[in-house]
Amino acid sequence: MDITLQRNLFIAFFRSGILGYGGGPSTIPLVHKEVVERFGWMNDQEFADVLALGNALPGPIATKMAGYIGYKVGGWVGLINSLIATVLPTVLLMVGLIGLLSSFRESRVVAGMTAAVAPVVGVMLFVLTMQFLKQSKKGIGLAVTVVLSIVSLAAYQLLGIHPAIVIGILIVYGLAVRPRREKEGAAS
């Protein structure tokens, strides 16, 4: 067992968990920063695949991603280590701050802090979305990326189709299209 690797796994997911105010979606850019940019355990495509799979499965996205990435990088010990590191900040903060926040819930300062964090989370998600759009443009082209984005948005917002179903359909589409592109590339 590589102690340095396990320490880095713990630090990466603990840092994402402690800074990911607002739950799973706000931790995704933080996990991306740690896993792809800081430690290089995955590339953007692998991370996008893990994110898509995690979104299609039930349960919190942060723990699903931590479990998968921890196992991929550090085996069973890495899986347990990453899960503990992801959940521990929430548990510590809940125990330590729940009474404090409850007593000051009506405070303008607490309301202001909460309101100030929302735009930051929005910007982080926007930046991650732009990275995924650039990656999709490279993989399937600009026209297909735009069409799939518009169709997905319409299916989710206008038709009320659950996001997991939309993601599942896109995964099936990706599996159907990718072999054709590989065959065309091999024929060239």
ABEGO torsion letter per residue (X at the ends): XBAAAAAAAAAAAAAAAAABBGEAAAAAAAAAAAAAAAAGABBAAAAAAAAAAAAABBEBAAAAAAAAAAAAAAEAAAAAAAAAAAAAAAAAAAAAAAAAAAAAAABAAAAAAAAAAAAAAAAAAAAAAAAAAAAAAAAAEAAAAAAAAAAAAAAAAAAGBBAAAAAAAAAAAAAAAAAAAAAAAAAX
